[in-house]
Amino acid sequence: MLKKLLAAAAVLVFASAALAAYAGAGIRAPQAPAAQSATRAERTVWYFYRVKWGFQDEFVSLFAKNHLPVLREEIKSGRLTDVRTYAPTYHGDGRADWTFAVAITYKDTATMTGPSNEDAIVTRLYPDQAAFKKEEQRRFEILDAHWDVPLNELTLPNR
């Protein structure tokens, strides 16, 4: 019992010392996100994908067949203003943690964060929902990772 009390006391002393060192070290608070430029309502989000080795062509084909037409319909509706797709120029370019990216520009913050009409568009464009869902499932099965990065456009001073 005495060993357990001494061990607990040692942990408390160590934690208190670490906390005091952290507080006294002048550690700064986390950086706040940059504010969106007030001069432009549009909002851009980058969607990154890391496709499993050997499946890049299949992924791009499924994206072009099943998702890009939906995005183009959202451009026609006015929800989106632009959609662009990217792949690294060279294998292992940069950090090499993505193999395909999509930049989607939304009309404004409300359309970026609000509900979309995607389900209705998918139903209209793809009457064979079973085949569509199977192919979309496959598109995500061949991914190692996927993440989204909403961007804030900065207006920097001219100097």
ZADO-1210 file (C-alpha; in nm, 4 decimals, padded with zeros to 6 digits):
<atoms>
<atom x="00.0000" y="00.0000" z="00.0000" code="MET" pos="1"/>
<atom x="00.2861" y="00.2345" z="00.0889" code="LEU" pos="2"/>
<atom x="00.4488" y="00.1665" z="-00.2503" code="LYS" pos="3"/>
<atom x="00.1273" y="00.2641" z="-00.4300" code="LYS" pos="4"/>
<atom x="00.0996" y="00.5873" z="-00.2285" code="LEU" pos="5"/>
<atom x="00.4628" y="00.6766" z="-00.2988" code="LEU" pos="6"/>
<atom x="00.4167" y="00.6027" z="-00.6697" code="ALA" pos="7"/>
<atom x="00.1025" y="00.8173" z="-00.6852" code="ALA" pos="8"/>
<atom x="00.2804" y="01.1001" z="-00.5026" code="ALA" pos="9"/>
<atom x="00.5736" y="01.0775" z="-00.7451" code="ALA" pos="10"/>
<atom x="00.3363" y="01.1009" z="-01.0416" code="VAL" pos="11"/>
<atom x="00.1665" y="01.4066" z="-00.8890" code="LEU" pos="12"/>
<atom x="00.5003" y="01.5759" z="-00.8226" code="VAL" pos="13"/>
<atom x="00.6208" y="01.5021" z="-01.1768" code="PHE" pos="14"/>
<atom x="00.2926" y="01.6228" z="-01.3334" code="ALA" pos="15"/>
<atom x="00.2987" y="01.9409" z="-01.1213" code="SER" pos="16"/>
<atom x="00.6594" y="02.0117" z="-01.2227" code="ALA" pos="17"/>
<atom x="00.5831" y="01.9515" z="-01.5892" code="ALA" pos="18"/>
<atom x="00.2784" y="02.1773" z="-01.5745" code="LEU" pos="19"/>
<atom x="00.4763" y="02.4521" z="-01.4029" code="ALA" pos="20"/>
<atom x="00.7538" y="02.4246" z="-01.6642" code="ALA" pos="21"/>
<atom x="00.4997" y="02.4370" z="-01.9463" code="TYR" pos="22"/>
<atom x="00.3223" y="02.7410" z="-01.7999" code="ALA" pos="23"/>
<atom x="00.6469" y="02.9246" z="-01.7375" code="GLY" pos="24"/>
<atom x="00.8073" y="02.8511" z="-02.0723" code="ALA" pos="25"/>
<atom x="00.6193" y="03.1219" z="-02.2567" code="GLY" pos="26"/>
<atom x="00.4326" y="02.8716" z="-02.4717" code="ILE" pos="27"/>
<atom x="00.1940" y="03.0555" z="-02.6972" code="ARG" pos="28"/>
<atom x="-00.1682" y="02.9694" z="-02.7478" code="ALA" pos="29"/>
<atom x="-00.2599" y="02.7846" z="-03.0682" code="PRO" pos="30"/>
<atom x="-00.2810" y="03.0083" z="-03.3730" code="GLN" pos="31"/>
<atom x="-00.6313" y="03.1157" z="-03.4657" code="ALA" pos="32"/>
<atom x="-00.7464" y="03.0361" z="-03.8187" code="PRO" pos="33"/>
<atom x="-00.7102" y="03.3143" z="-04.0715" code="ALA" pos="34"/>
<atom x="-01.0233" y="03.5101" z="-04.1462" code="ALA" pos="35"/>
<atom x="-01.1788" y="03.4841" z="-04.4911" code="GLN" pos="36"/>
<atom x="-01.1200" y="03.7840" z="-04.7150" code="SER" pos="37"/>
<atom x="-01.4113" y="04.0242" z="-04.6897" code="ALA" pos="38"/>
<atom x="-01.3764" y="04.1217" z="-05.0550" code="THR" pos="39"/>
<atom x="-01.4795" y="03.7830" z="-05.1922" code="ARG" pos="40"/>
<atom x="-01.7761" y="03.5704" z="-05.0892" code="ALA" pos="41"/>
<atom x="-01.6620" y="03.2537" z="-05.2687" code="GLU" pos="42"/>
<atom x="-01.5114" y="02.9771" z="-05.0543" code="ARG" pos="43"/>
<atom x="-01.2732" y="02.7085" z="-05.1801" code="THR" pos="44"/>
<atom x="-01.2190" y="02.3630" z="-05.0330" code="VAL" pos="45"/>
<atom x="-00.9444" y="02.1263" z="-05.1394" code="TRP" pos="46"/>
<atom x="-01.0374" y="01.7574" z="-05.1208" code="TYR" pos="47"/>
<atom x="-00.7318" y="01.5332" z="-05.1068" code="PHE" pos="48"/>
<atom x="-00.7217" y="01.1622" z="-05.1854" code="TYR" pos="49"/>
<atom x="-00.4395" y="00.9128" z="-05.1461" code="ARG" pos="50"/>
<atom x="-00.5218" y="00.6203" z="-05.3728" code="VAL" pos="51"/>
<atom x="-00.3804" y="00.2754" z="-05.3011" code="LYS" pos="52"/>
<atom x="-00.0822" y="00.1826" z="-05.5166" code="TRP" pos="53"/>
<atom x="-00.1883" y="00.0488" z="-05.8559" code="GLY" pos="54"/>
<atom x="-00.5461" y="00.1834" z="-05.8463" code="PHE" pos="55"/>
<atom x="-00.5007" y="00.5481" z="-05.9549" code="GLN" pos="56"/>
<atom x="-00.6472" y="00.5016" z="-06.3043" code="ASP" pos="57"/>
<atom x="-00.9488" y="00.3140" z="-06.1694" code="GLU" pos="58"/>
<atom x="-01.0104" y="00.5830" z="-05.9071" code="PHE" pos="59"/>
<atom x="-00.9890" y="00.8677" z="-06.1593" code="VAL" pos="60"/>
<atom x="-01.2202" y="00.6788" z="-06.3960" code="SER" pos="61"/>
<atom x="-01.4811" y="00.6221" z="-06.1226" code="LEU" pos="62"/>
<atom x="-01.4534" y="00.9854" z="-06.0085" code="PHE" pos="63"/>
<atom x="-01.5040" y="01.1106" z="-06.3651" code="ALA" pos="64"/>
<atom x="-01.7960" y="00.8746" z="-06.4216" code="LYS" pos="65"/>
<atom x="-01.9874" y="00.9106" z="-06.0953" code="ASN" pos="66"/>
<atom x="-01.8875" y="01.2213" z="-05.9036" code="HIS" pos="67"/>
<atom x="-01.7732" y="01.4816" z="-06.1540" code="LEU" pos="68"/>
<atom x="-02.1139" y="01.4926" z="-06.3301" code="PRO" pos="69"/>
<atom x="-02.2790" y="01.5638" z="-05.9943" code="VAL" pos="70"/>
<atom x="-02.0363" y="01.8496" z="-05.9309" code="LEU" pos="71"/>
<atom x="-02.1019" y="01.9885" z="-06.2792" code="ARG" pos="72"/>
<atom x="-02.4760" y="01.9869" z="-06.2069" code="GLU" pos="73"/>
<atom x="-02.4062" y="02.1826" z="-05.8894" code="GLU" pos="74"/>
<atom x="-02.2193" y="02.4395" z="-06.0992" code="ILE" pos="75"/>
<atom x="-02.5251" y="02.4679" z="-06.3254" code="LYS" pos="76"/>
<atom x="-02.7470" y="02.5214" z="-06.0202" code="SER" pos="77"/>
<atom x="-02.5218" y="02.8010" z="-05.8936" code="GLY" pos="78"/>
<atom x="-02.4171" y="02.6297" z="-05.5702" code="ARG" pos="79"/>
<atom x="-02.0621" y="02.5828" z="-05.7001" code="LEU" pos="80"/>
<atom x="-01.8676" y="02.8247" z="-05.9168" code="THR" pos="81"/>
<atom x="-01.5704" y="02.6049" z="-06.0112" code="ASP" pos="82"/>
<atom x="-01.4369" y="02.2495" z="-05.9900" code="VAL" pos="83"/>
<atom x="-01.0779" y="02.1607" z="-06.0770" code="ARG" pos="84"/>
<atom x="-00.8953" y="01.8302" z="-06.0438" code="THR" pos="85"/>
<atom x="-00.5235" y="01.7785" z="-05.9878" code="TYR" pos="86"/>
<atom x="-00.2604" y="01.5063" z="-05.9718" code="ALA" pos="87"/>
<atom x="00.1055" y="01.5536" z="-05.8775" code="PRO" pos="88"/>
<atom x="00.3353" y="01.6033" z="-06.1751" code="THR" pos="89"/>
<atom x="00.5884" y="01.3517" z="-06.0479" code="TYR" pos="90"/>
<atom x="00.5549" y="01.0417" z="-05.8352" code="HIS" pos="91"/>
<atom x="00.6449" y="01.1373" z="-05.4809" code="GLY" pos="92"/>
<atom x="00.6177" y="01.5099" z="-05.5525" code="ASP" pos="93"/>
<atom x="00.6355" y="01.7168" z="-05.2350" code="GLY" pos="94"/>
<atom x="00.5139" y="01.5391" z="-04.9228" code="ARG" pos="95"/>
<atom x="00.3671" y="01.2637" z="-05.1423" code="ALA" pos="96"/>
<atom x="00.0713" y="01.2146" z="-04.9143" code="ASP" pos="97"/>
<atom x="-00.1884" y="01.2665" z="-05.1876" code="TRP" pos="98"/>
<atom x="-00.2326" y="01.1310" z="-05.5395" code="THR" pos="99"/>
<atom x="-00.5485" y="01.3153" z="-05.6491" code="PHE" pos="100"/>
<atom x="-00.7035" y="01.6444" z="-05.5422" code="ALA" pos="101"/>
<atom x="-01.0199" y="01.8360" z="-05.6216" code="VAL" pos="102"/>
<atom x="-01.0571" y="02.2103" z="-05.5664" code="ALA" pos="103"/>
<atom x="-01.4226" y="02.3030" z="-05.5306" code="ILE" pos="104"/>
<atom x="-01.5241" y="02.6675" z="-05.5109" code="THR" pos="105"/>
<atom x="-01.8588" y="02.7357" z="-05.3463" code="TYR" pos="106"/>
<atom x="-02.0692" y="03.0444" z="-05.4089" code="LYS" pos="107"/>
<atom x="-02.0344" y="03.1484" z="-05.0438" code="ASP" pos="108"/>
<atom x="-02.0020" y="03.0163" z="-04.6897" code="THR" pos="109"/>
<atom x="-02.3740" y="02.9366" z="-04.6636" code="ALA" pos="110"/>
<atom x="-02.3631" y="02.7059" z="-04.9663" code="THR" pos="111"/>
<atom x="-02.0389" y="02.5487" z="-04.8465" code="MET" pos="112"/>
<atom x="-02.1780" y="02.4605" z="-04.5042" code="THR" pos="113"/>
<atom x="-02.5468" y="02.4226" z="-04.5890" code="GLY" pos="114"/>
<atom x="-02.7348" y="02.1279" z="-04.7328" code="PRO" pos="115"/>
<atom x="-02.6828" y="02.0347" z="-05.0949" code="SER" pos="116"/>
<atom x="-02.9188" y="01.8890" z="-05.3515" code="ASN" pos="117"/>
<atom x="-02.6742" y="01.6069" z="-05.4231" code="GLU" pos="118"/>
<atom x="-02.9134" y="01.3192" z="-05.3468" code="ASP" pos="119"/>
<atom x="-03.1708" y="01.4455" z="-05.5976" code="ALA" pos="120"/>
<atom x="-02.9003" y="01.5005" z="-05.8600" code="ILE" pos="121"/>
<atom x="-02.7608" y="01.1495" z="-05.8073" code="VAL" pos="122"/>
<atom x="-03.1079" y="00.9970" z="-05.8358" code="THR" pos="123"/>
<atom x="-03.1729" y="01.1859" z="-06.1600" code="ARG" pos="124"/>
<atom x="-02.8330" y="01.1183" z="-06.3201" code="LEU" pos="125"/>
<atom x="-02.8011" y="00.7544" z="-06.2141" code="TYR" pos="126"/>
<atom x="-03.1315" y="00.5645" z="-06.2383" code="PRO" pos="127"/>
<atom x="-02.9509" y="00.2360" z="-06.1637" code="ASP" pos="128"/>
<atom x="-02.8832" y="00.3254" z="-05.8005" code="GLN" pos="129"/>
<atom x="-02.7493" y="-00.0204" z="-05.7157" code="ALA" pos="130"/>
<atom x="-02.4746" y="00.0081" z="-05.9786" code="ALA" pos="131"/>
<atom x="-02.3982" y="00.3668" z="-05.8753" code="PHE" pos="132"/>
<atom x="-02.3670" y="00.2761" z="-05.5063" code="LYS" pos="133"/>
<atom x="-02.1492" y="-00.0242" z="-05.5866" code="LYS" pos="134"/>
<atom x="-01.9111" y="00.1892" z="-05.7953" code="GLU" pos="135"/>
<atom x="-01.8988" y="00.4655" z="-05.5332" code="GLU" pos="136"/>
<atom x="-01.8229" y="00.2062" z="-05.2670" code="GLN" pos="137"/>
<atom x="-01.5426" y="00.0770" z="-05.4868" code="ARG" pos="138"/>
<atom x="-01.4080" y="00.4312" z="-05.5336" code="ARG" pos="139"/>
<atom x="-01.3650" y="00.4634" z="-05.1583" code="PHE" pos="140"/>
<atom x="-01.2392" y="00.1065" z="-05.1076" code="GLU" pos="141"/>
<atom x="-00.9309" y="00.1813" z="-05.3161" code="ILE" pos="142"/>
<atom x="-00.8331" y="00.4820" z="-05.1028" code="LEU" pos="143"/>
<atom x="-00.5692" y="00.4858" z="-04.8338" code="ASP" pos="144"/>
<atom x="-00.6827" y="00.8275" z="-04.7097" code="ALA" pos="145"/>
<atom x="-00.9138" y="01.1204" z="-04.7793" code="HIS" pos="146"/>
<atom x="-00.9264" y="01.4624" z="-04.6136" code="TRP" pos="147"/>
<atom x="-01.0797" y="01.8037" z="-04.6758" code="ASP" pos="148"/>
<atom x="-00.9131" y="02.1434" z="-04.6331" code="VAL" pos="149"/>
<atom x="-01.1479" y="02.4441" z="-04.6330" code="PRO" pos="150"/>
<atom x="-00.9408" y="02.7474" z="-04.7293" code="LEU" pos="151"/>
<atom x="-00.9620" y="03.1098" z="-04.6249" code="ASN" pos="152"/>
<atom x="-00.8479" y="03.3459" z="-04.8978" code="GLU" pos="153"/>
<atom x="-00.6294" y="03.6209" z="-04.7587" code="LEU" pos="154"/>
<atom x="-00.6141" y="03.9750" z="-04.8869" code="THR" pos="155"/>
<atom x="-00.2564" y="04.0830" z="-04.8220" code="LEU" pos="156"/>
<atom x="-00.1412" y="04.4444" z="-04.8394" code="PRO" pos="157"/>
<atom x="00.0552" y="04.5651" z="-05.1420" code="ASN" pos="158"/>
<atom x="00.4065" y="04.6644" z="-05.0402" code="ARG" pos="159"/>
</atoms>
